[in-house]
């Protein structure tokens, strides 16, 4: 049976805030490594802004590659192509 609500308790609602990722998460580790490797090459300090850019890129790529393999067992080449285009456009503002 479904749990009853007592005392006027309400289900939790999202605050709209993203949860902070921990360094142990694989995509965070990849983003941190990219930041550390490329910051010097880009003439930038490996700070939070650059880490966020790489984390967004890594998370986007991860999600879209998963989509490609949900659509086709061998990975949909069109989605993989679009993922590359998206990453080039997004990272171009940092890497160029």
HUNORCOR-V803670 format. One record per backbone hydrogen bond with DSSP energy under -1.0 kcal/mol. NH is the residue of the N-H (numbers start at 0). CO is the residue of the C=O. Records with the same first field share a line. If there is no record, write none. Layout:
BEGIN
NH: CO  CO
END
This chain:
BEGIN
8: 5
24: 21
28: 24
29: 25
30: 26
31: 27
32: 28
33: 29
34: 30
35: 31
36: 32
37: 33
38: 34
41: 37
43: 38
46: 44
50: 46
51: 47
52: 48
53: 49
54: 50
55: 51
56: 52
57: 53
58: 54
59: 55
60: 56
61: 57
62: 58
63: 59
64: 60
65: 61
66: 62
67: 63
68: 64
69: 65
70: 66
71: 67
74: 71
75: 67
79: 75
80: 76
81: 77
82: 78
83: 79
84: 80
85: 81
86: 82
87: 83
88: 84
89: 85
90: 86
91: 87
93: 90
94: 90
95: 91
END
